[in-house]
Amino acid sequence: MVNKNKALLKKFEGYVKSQARRYAGNPSEIEDFEQIGRIAIWQKLEKEPSAHISHVLSSSKYAMINYINKGKAQKRKPREKIISIDTLFESNRGVSDRNKEIIFEKDLIVFMKESLREKFGKRYYEGIKELDFPKKTIRRIFRAAIEEIAEIGIEDVPSKVTYNFFKKMKLDWPLWVFYDNSPASAIMDIYKNKFVPWQFPRVPAGYWKGKVGTRRTRQALEWFCKKKNIKSEKDCREIRCDDFGEEGLRGMLHAKFQNSPYLALKSVFPNLNLKDKKYIKNYFDTREKKMIAVTDYLVEIGIGDISDMTPEELYDTDFKTKIKTPELRKKFSGLMKQYKGSSYLLFKDLFPNQILPWSIYSPYGWRGNYQEGAKDAVKWLFEKYLQIPIEEIPSYATLEFFKKIGFWGLLTNKKIGFNSSPYLAINNAYPGLFDKKDFDRHRKTRNIEFILNESRRNIKKNSIK
């Protein structure tokens, strides 16, 4: 049953994260809301294994809402007898000191559960859920296991506190629930600013991906250059793949720079150049060389490596306006000839998971059924990029909105036939769902800048893992 619940909880992870982003008051609270949602789903599945999926998801949503409401009530009138996590651990400190070996041998998780039951009652997870910051409990438990029970020194934590350590301690389940099975994530959370992630045998899953991964890559490269005393383009000449490997950054080099030290260092030193910069004849005979050259170009124009971005993250880089087809034809004449001079065909071939027909100004992506393509574009815009509830679409879909979002051509293209009408575009995507009156010019509309900023924040948060 436990394994089944774990699998279901993993299946609902996307929903939990989206709800956490929605209800968290600020970015620092998102992880705590995620834990509240996961715990609520786990409890529901333990109590009702055959519960309908809608009821399971609702339990997560309403747990977050209840948490918010209780927080508001607490601000109006503080609760009496507030339970402190410090009290929980202080009351058991003597037991822990006297019986470390007994606890270790018998089962640390049993001790943990009994302590929680004593303080919070039978449904102890509900007690954890009501704390201001649920992760504090797990942090204290993990730290006690590392320092008090296993007596691991701080310098040995990255090498000794592995997944097998948590499994031996019977703490693998909370590691999975709170840290996605990542010992590095757990340790970085417990010991703030003590370690860098690449000091561990493995960085957390997805660590180098997306916009957040790009920011982490910059931080890692700054750290690497400082460690290797690289201060100029001249100092880059002798750096090889092995140098990155010695510092735990070979995975980053592979994930972000196609195993090319040149591309990695060029992101720090933009004036760094390859000797064969002019690209000799037949240079682009392999996909790897195409990728290196095009990624080099993307770094030059300030976009960076896009190979692990989502289409939403890519759109947020202003990729659509920064990619200039005439410039590409001049810079990569031989390469562009392979793709009929089309920047869309070039990028679609090299980055098929990132490029959508509307990612670049090009007719190639729209050939065929124009209205079907417009339908896909509008649904992607509202549902995936902006994540606007469908019933709220009329309050956003104005002419100004389509102009600012970069979809003006979709309304004005004669082959599509919307005649600059937001209603026709929306009705094409959601036939019969709205009335033309819903798009009256005097209707109350939402601020476009607000929703764009909100969307960018959501995309940034969602790309961490």
C-alpha positions, -999 to +999 in steps of 0.1 A: +000+000+000+029+024+009+045+019-025+012+024-042+006+056-023+041+068-032+034+062-069+001+081-067+017+110-048+043+113-074+016+113-101-001+142-083+031+162-079+024+187-107-010+195-093+004+200-058+031+224-071+007+244-091-016+248-061+013+257-039+024+285-063-012+297-063-017+299-026+017+308-012+020+344-001+056+347-013+082+325-030+098+315+003+066+297+014+061+276-018+080+246-005+060+246+028+027+247+009+039+218-013+045+198+019+011+206+032-004+194-001+016+162-002+007+154+034-030+160+028-029+136-002-010+110+017-035+111+046-064+109+022-050+078+005-042+062+038-077+068+051-096+061+018-074+041-006-102+040-032-111+077-030-119+093-063-091+114-078-111+146-076-115+141-038-079+133-034-068+165-052-094+186-033-079+174+000-046+190-011-063+222-022-084+227+009-055+218+032-037+248+018-068+270+021-073+259+057-037+266+065-041+302+052-074+307+071-058+295+103-029+318+098-053+347+094-072+337+126-040+334+145-030+370+135-063+382+149-061+362+181-030+341+188-037+305+198-032+294+233-007+266+241+011+269+208+033+238+204+069+245+196+091+222+176+120+231+200+098+218+228+093+185+209+130+179+206+141+194+240+116+170+258+132+140+241+169+152+242+176+132+273+162+101+258+182+106+227+215+111+245+211+080+267+198+057+241+214+066+208+225+031+200+192+016+210+173+041+188+197+035+159+194-003+161+157-006+168+144+020+143+147+057+143+115+062+125+096+045+153+111+069+178+102+098+156+066+087+152+061+080+189+074+115+197+051+131+172+021+110+184+028+121+220+028+157+210+001+158+183-021+128+189-030+099+166-033+119+135+002+134+140+006+144+104-022+169+109-002+184+138+028+188+115+006+203+088-006+230+112+029+242+120+040+275+105+068+258+087+063+220+084+098+214+071+113+225+104+102+191+119+120+171+092+151+193+094+155+187+131+149+149+127+174+146+099+200+167+117+197+146+149+201+114+128+233+128+112+250+145+142+236+128+173+230+092+162+255+086+133+279+112+147+290+122+112+314+152+111+304+182+090+333+177+066+321+142+058+284+149+053+285+152+015+302+118+011+286+098+039+250+111+040+238+093+009+205+077+000+216+045+016+222+064+049+186+076+049+174+041+040+194+025+068+180+051+092+145+043+080+141+079+068+138+072+031+101+080+030+104+116+044+134+121+022+112+112-008+082+133+003+101+164+013+132+163-009+122+142-040+146+115-028+176+138-031+201+137-002+219+167-016+187+188-015+181+177+021+216+185+032+217+219+014+184+227+032+196+216+066+231+231+064+225+265+048+254+280+029+278+252+040+281+233+007+278+238-030+256+211-048+283+198-070+303+187-040+279+158-037+281+125-057+250+137-076+233+170-078+195+170-073+174+158-103+169+186-129+194+209-111+208+223-143+175+226-161+155+257-171+160+293-162+169+284-126+194+259-139+209+286-161+213+309-130+229+280-111+252+274-140+264+310-138+270+307-101+289+274-106+311+289-134+319+319-112+329+295-084+349+274-109+368+304-123+376+317-088+388+282-078+410+279-109+421+315-109+407+322-143+405+360-148+407+366-185+403+350-219+440+341-219+436+320-188+409+299-205+433+284-230+445+254-209+412+245-194+399+210-204+370+188-196+390+170-168+393+203-150+355+206-148+353+169-137+378+174-109+355+201-094+323+180-098+311+200-128+313+174-156+275+169-154+269+207-158+293+207-188+273+179-204+238+192-195+244+229-205+273+230-230+275+198-250+307+188-231+324+219-245+347+239-221+348+266-247+310+272-246+311+271-208+339+297-205+324+318-233+293+324-212+317+340-186+340+357-211+319+367-242+350+378-261+365+343-261+367+330-297+374+297-314+402+296-339+379+283-367+353+310-361+346+314-398+335+278-401+354+261-429+336+242-457+318+211-446+322+222-410+284+215-403+285+179-413+275+166-379+247+175-356+271+180-327+289+208-346+256+224-355+246+224-319+279+239-307+278+267-333+241+276-328+244+275-290+275+297-293+253+322-313+225+320-287+250+328-259+263+358-279+229+373-283+221+369-246+197+339-247+220+311-237+216+274-241+180+264-247+184+227-249+167+220-215+142+248-215+104+243-218+086+261-247+072+285-220+106+293-206+119+298-242+091+323-250+099+342-219+135+349-232+121+371-260+135+344-284+109+354-309+122+390-313+159+383-308+163+357-336+169+375-368+168+353-399+189+376-422+216+377-395+216+339-393+219+336-431+249+359-431+266+342-401+258+306-411+253+307-448+263+270-454+242+258-424+212+279-434+212+265-469+206+230-454+173+244-440+161+264-470+172+296-453+146+292-426+155+299-390+123+280-379+134+248-397+169+251-382+158+255-346+130+230-349+155+204-361+180+211-334+156+218-305+124+199-313+111+199-277+115+237-273+103+252-307+066+257-314+052+272-346+048+306-328+083+306-312+098+323-343+084+347-369+082+323-398+055+310-422+069+274-421+054+266-388+019+276-399+017+258-432-013+235-435-044+241-415-040+277-403-070+278-380-060+245-364-026+260-357-042+292-343-064+270-320-033+253-306-015+286-302-043+303-283-048+273-260-011+271-253-011+309-246-038+308-219-035+273-205+003+267-204+021+300-208-001+323-188-020+296-169-052+317-168-084+299-158-105+294-189-136+312-175-114+343-170-102+345-206-126+372-218-113+396-191-078+393-206-083+388-243-081+424-257-064+438-287-038+453-265-032+420-248-025+402-281-001+430-292+019+429-260+021+391-258+034+389-294+003+373-310-009+403-330-001+385-362-025+357-353-054+382-352-044+400-384-032+372-407-056+371-436-051+333-441-063+327-406-093+351-410-099+365-375-100+401-388-084+415-357-112+401-335-101+386-301-136+369-299-131+350-332-096+338-320-110+326-287-141+311-302-119+292-326-100+277-297-130+272-274-160+269-298-194+279-282-179+284-248-183+322-248-208+347-261-198+376-282-212+399-255-185+386-232-160+405-253-178+438-253-153+467-255-167+482-223-162+451-202-140+450-172-105+438-182-074+428-163-040+445-163-018+428-190+015+437-172+003+421-140-005+388-156+027+388-177+048+393-145+028+367-127+033+342-155+070+348-156+072+343-118+053+310-121+075+298-150+106+307-130+094+288-099+083+258-119+116+253-135+136+243-104+132+207-107 
